[in-house]
Amino acid sequence: MIQSADAIKGSVDPRPMLGDFTTPLWLPRFRKGAWGQWSLDIIAMFAGRGYWGQFYTLAGTVILKGPFEDDQAAWMSIVPMEIESQEIGIAAAHGHTVVLGLGMGWCAANVALNPAVTRVTVIERDPNVIALTDTLGTFGQLPEAVRAKITVVQDDALTWRPDGKVDSLQADIWAKFVEPQKWDDVRRMQDNIGAGSIYFWGQEMELWRLACRARGSVPERLEEGELAALVAQTGLPLINAGGPGHDARIAEAARWWTPKDDGWWDTR
């Protein structure tokens, strides 16, 4: 599929705005617009922290804003934190992968670009988010063979059930890394889908929550083997493939992305 002239007109490549941050992931072109309660904007941004804590100089970002509780919130943007927080799940995706939450479309696109993935089913409940990616021709910017892997279904991620086997699941339906109901949401999704493996956005921070809860305080680090034990404790087939030093990276990330109030880990 060739992207239409209307989709290309006025669009920008977000990669030059990432400054000294680099990524091997594919990023589509975007342009400003509004779709119902959702909007895309291009803003100046001079610095940003990656998911693992490193600080980067930036020039700007493309940001998706939408409804959150009684207000508007930033749901996704092309910044180091967002990109790094999706990399593990994208790399581990395989076979029939279900992506819960369409967002700006680039995560689902990168899942489809993974040669180990044969099929991608994206579940998105808001028709305006689907219209956003359609209007921008996000998937139309991909090679035809990759685009053909992707099917977008308008449905609720918390209730949708597949009609066949799902090999891997990647979920991002939340506005924050840490939310009280996130473990309940993930379990509900898995009860319906029965995926062979799972990665969800902010997974490491929610595992850190379990470590804090076990101690009743914030640890300085995860002990050897503790991360694997925490994953096993959940009873979920979570992807745990961060490589050497991943425990330390999680502890550093938690400094920046988890709440500072005492006892936050016990919120349900």
C-alpha positions as CSV (number, residue, x, y, z in Angstrom):
1,M,0.0,0.0,0.0
2,I,1.3,3.5,-0.9
3,Q,0.5,6.2,1.5
4,S,-1.9,8.8,0.1
5,A,-0.8,12.4,-0.7
6,D,-3.3,13.7,1.9
7,A,-1.7,11.6,4.6
8,I,1.8,12.7,3.7
9,K,1.0,16.4,3.4
10,G,2.2,18.3,6.4
11,S,3.6,15.2,8.2
12,V,6.9,15.1,10.1
13,D,9.5,12.4,10.8
14,P,9.8,12.2,14.6
15,R,13.3,10.7,14.5
16,P,15.3,13.9,14.2
17,M,13.5,15.3,17.2
18,L,14.9,12.5,19.4
19,G,18.3,14.4,19.7
20,D,21.0,12.1,21.1
21,F,18.6,9.2,21.6
22,T,18.7,6.5,19.0
23,T,16.5,3.4,18.5
24,P,16.4,0.6,15.9
25,L,12.6,0.7,16.0
26,W,10.6,2.0,13.1
27,L,8.8,5.3,13.5
28,P,6.0,6.5,11.2
29,R,5.5,10.0,10.0
30,F,2.8,12.0,11.9
31,R,0.9,15.3,11.5
32,K,-1.2,17.4,13.7
33,G,-4.9,16.7,13.9
34,A,-8.0,16.0,16.0
35,W,-10.3,13.0,16.0
36,G,-13.1,13.3,18.5
37,Q,-11.6,13.8,22.0
38,W,-8.2,12.7,20.7
39,S,-5.6,15.0,19.2
40,L,-2.0,14.8,17.9
41,D,0.3,17.7,18.4
42,I,4.0,18.5,17.7
43,I,5.7,20.3,20.5
44,A,9.1,21.6,21.4
45,M,10.9,19.5,24.1
46,F,14.5,20.0,25.1
47,A,15.2,17.0,27.3
48,G,13.7,13.7,28.5
49,R,14.6,10.7,30.5
50,G,14.5,7.2,29.1
51,Y,12.6,4.4,30.8
52,W,15.9,3.1,32.3
53,G,16.8,6.4,33.8
54,Q,19.3,7.9,31.3
55,F,18.9,11.6,30.4
56,Y,18.8,12.7,26.8
57,T,18.7,16.0,24.9
58,L,15.7,16.3,22.6
59,A,14.3,18.8,20.0
60,G,10.7,18.0,20.3
61,T,8.0,15.2,20.2
62,V,4.8,14.1,18.7
63,I,2.2,13.7,21.5
64,L,-1.2,12.0,21.6
65,K,-3.7,13.5,24.0
66,G,-7.0,12.1,25.0
67,P,-9.7,11.7,27.7
68,F,-8.6,10.7,31.2
69,E,-10.9,10.7,34.2
70,D,-12.5,14.2,34.1
71,D,-9.8,15.8,32.0
72,Q,-7.4,15.4,29.1
73,A,-4.0,13.6,29.5
74,A,-1.0,12.7,27.4
75,W,-1.4,9.0,26.5
76,M,1.6,8.5,24.3
77,S,4.5,10.4,22.7
78,I,7.6,9.7,20.7
79,V,10.1,10.1,23.5
80,P,12.9,7.8,24.9
81,M,10.8,6.7,27.9
82,E,7.9,5.5,25.6
83,I,10.2,3.8,23.1
84,E,12.4,2.0,25.7
85,S,9.4,0.8,27.7
86,Q,8.0,-1.1,24.6
87,E,11.3,-2.6,23.3
88,I,11.3,-5.8,25.3
89,G,7.8,-6.8,24.4
90,I,8.3,-5.9,20.7
91,A,11.5,-8.0,20.6
92,A,9.8,-11.0,22.3
93,A,6.6,-11.0,20.2
94,H,6.1,-14.1,18.0
95,G,3.5,-16.1,16.1
96,H,0.0,-14.6,16.5
97,T,0.5,-11.6,18.6
98,V,-2.4,-9.6,20.1
99,V,-1.7,-5.9,20.9
100,L,-4.2,-4.4,23.3
101,G,-4.5,-0.7,22.7
102,L,-3.7,1.0,19.4
103,G,-2.4,4.3,20.5
104,M,-0.3,6.0,17.8
105,G,0.1,2.7,16.0
106,W,3.9,2.5,16.0
107,C,4.1,-0.2,18.6
108,A,1.8,-2.5,16.7
109,A,3.7,-1.7,13.5
110,N,7.0,-2.7,15.1
111,V,5.4,-5.9,16.3
112,A,4.4,-6.7,12.8
113,L,8.0,-5.9,11.6
114,N,9.4,-8.6,13.9
115,P,10.1,-11.5,11.5
116,A,9.0,-14.0,14.3
117,V,5.5,-12.6,14.2
118,T,3.1,-14.1,11.6
119,R,-0.1,-12.2,12.5
120,V,-1.0,-9.1,14.6
121,T,-4.5,-8.5,16.0
122,V,-4.9,-5.0,17.5
123,I,-7.8,-4.4,19.9
124,E,-8.9,-0.8,20.3
125,R,-12.3,0.2,21.7
126,D,-12.3,3.9,20.6
127,P,-13.3,4.4,17.0
128,N,-11.6,7.8,17.0
129,V,-8.2,6.3,17.7
130,I,-8.7,3.9,14.9
131,A,-9.7,6.8,12.6
132,L,-6.5,8.6,13.7
133,T,-4.2,5.9,12.4
134,D,-6.4,5.4,9.3
135,T,-6.3,9.1,8.4
136,L,-2.6,9.3,9.0
137,G,-2.0,6.2,6.9
138,T,0.3,4.8,9.7
139,F,0.2,1.2,8.6
140,G,0.3,2.3,5.0
141,Q,3.8,3.5,5.5
142,L,4.9,-0.1,6.1
143,P,5.9,-2.6,3.4
144,E,2.8,-4.3,2.0
145,A,3.8,-7.8,3.4
146,V,4.2,-6.3,6.9
147,R,1.0,-4.3,6.7
148,A,-0.9,-7.4,5.6
149,K,-0.1,-9.0,9.0
150,I,-2.2,-6.4,10.9
151,T,-5.9,-6.6,11.6
152,V,-7.5,-3.8,13.8
153,V,-10.6,-4.8,15.7
154,Q,-12.8,-2.3,17.5
155,D,-13.5,-4.0,20.9
156,D,-12.8,-3.7,24.6
157,A,-9.4,-5.1,25.6
158,L,-10.9,-6.2,29.0
159,T,-13.6,-8.4,27.4
160,W,-12.4,-9.4,23.9
161,R,-11.8,-13.1,23.3
162,P,-9.9,-14.6,20.4
163,D,-11.2,-17.2,18.0
164,G,-8.0,-19.2,18.1
165,K,-4.6,-19.5,19.6
166,V,-2.6,-16.4,20.7
167,D,1.1,-16.9,21.1
168,S,2.0,-13.6,22.6
169,L,0.2,-10.7,24.1
170,Q,1.3,-7.0,24.4
171,A,-0.9,-4.7,26.4
172,D,-0.9,-0.9,26.8
173,I,-4.3,0.5,27.7
174,W,-3.2,2.7,30.7
175,A,-2.1,6.3,31.0
176,K,0.4,5.7,33.8
177,F,3.2,3.1,34.5
178,V,1.7,2.3,37.9
179,E,-2.0,2.1,38.4
180,P,-3.8,0.3,41.3
181,Q,-5.9,-2.0,39.1
182,K,-3.2,-2.9,36.6
183,W,-2.6,-6.5,37.9
184,D,-6.3,-7.1,37.9
185,D,-6.6,-5.8,34.4
186,V,-3.8,-8.1,33.1
187,R,-5.3,-11.1,34.8
188,R,-8.7,-10.4,33.3
189,M,-7.2,-10.1,29.9
190,Q,-5.2,-13.3,30.2
191,D,-8.3,-15.2,31.5
192,N,-10.0,-14.2,28.3
193,I,-7.1,-14.6,25.9
194,G,-4.9,-17.4,27.3
195,A,-1.7,-16.1,25.6
196,G,1.4,-18.2,25.6
197,S,3.4,-15.1,26.8
198,I,2.7,-11.6,28.1
199,Y,4.4,-8.3,28.2
200,F,2.5,-5.2,29.4
201,W,3.5,-1.6,29.5
202,G,5.1,-0.7,32.9
203,Q,5.5,-4.4,33.7
204,E,8.8,-3.8,35.5
205,M,7.3,-1.1,37.7
206,E,4.5,-3.4,38.7
207,L,7.0,-6.1,39.6
208,W,8.8,-3.5,41.6
209,R,5.6,-2.9,43.4
210,L,5.5,-6.6,44.4
211,A,9.0,-6.4,45.7
212,C,8.1,-3.3,47.8
213,R,5.0,-5.0,49.1
214,A,7.0,-8.1,50.2
215,R,9.4,-6.0,52.2
216,G,6.9,-3.3,53.4
217,S,9.4,-0.7,52.1
218,V,11.4,0.4,49.0
219,P,14.4,-1.9,48.5
220,E,17.8,-0.5,47.3
221,R,17.9,-3.3,44.7
222,L,16.5,-6.6,43.7
223,E,18.4,-9.6,45.0
224,E,19.8,-12.3,42.8
225,G,17.0,-14.4,41.5
226,E,14.3,-12.2,43.0
227,L,13.0,-11.0,39.7
228,A,12.4,-14.5,38.5
229,A,10.7,-15.3,41.8
230,L,8.4,-12.3,41.5
231,V,7.4,-13.3,38.0
232,A,6.7,-16.8,39.1
233,Q,4.6,-15.4,42.0
234,T,2.2,-13.8,39.6
235,G,1.3,-17.1,38.0
236,L,1.3,-15.3,34.6
237,P,3.5,-16.2,31.6
238,L,5.3,-12.8,31.7
239,I,8.3,-12.2,29.4
240,N,11.4,-11.7,31.5
241,A,14.1,-11.2,28.9
242,G,16.0,-8.1,29.9
243,G,19.4,-9.7,29.9
244,P,22.4,-9.2,32.2
245,G,21.9,-6.3,34.6
246,H,18.2,-6.1,34.1
247,D,17.5,-6.2,37.9
248,A,19.7,-3.1,38.4
249,R,18.0,-1.4,35.4
250,I,14.6,-2.0,37.0
251,A,15.8,-0.5,40.3
252,E,17.1,2.6,38.6
253,A,13.9,3.0,36.5
254,A,11.8,2.7,39.7
255,R,13.5,5.8,41.1
256,W,11.9,7.9,38.3
257,W,8.6,6.2,37.5
258,T,7.1,4.9,40.7
259,P,5.2,7.1,43.3
260,K,7.1,8.6,46.2
261,D,4.4,8.4,48.8
262,D,5.0,5.8,51.5
263,G,3.0,2.7,51.1
264,W,2.0,3.3,47.5
265,W,2.7,-0.4,46.8
266,D,-0.3,-1.5,48.9
267,T,-2.9,0.3,46.7
268,R,-5.0,-2.2,44.9
